[in-house]
């Protein structure tokens, strides 16, 4: 009978130790799972911050490129207007010179005939 009691005590002791080990193991697994989730959340947050910073630079690049293209378009338009104004001025000057040349020819022909 003493042997059986001793065996039961050993069994209960092992059972209690096993139960405690199981509780500890479950707690460790839970901590590991929580830690993994925390790490995943941290890496996700880091990725979001990196992509936000990248998006900021990309937006700045597109904005600056848009402004550069518009400025180039404005400069080209201004140059064309300047060239057009210069061409009109030259055309007016040419018309004046043609008229002056025609008048000079009339004067010369009068002087020759007189």
Secondary structure, DSSP 8 states (H G I E B T S, - for coil): -HHHHHHHHHHHHHHHHHHHHHHHHHHHHHHHHHHHHHHHHHHHHHHHHHHHHHHHHHHHHHHHHHHHHHHHHHHHHHHHHHHHHHHHHHHHHHHHHHHHHHHHHHHHHHHHH-
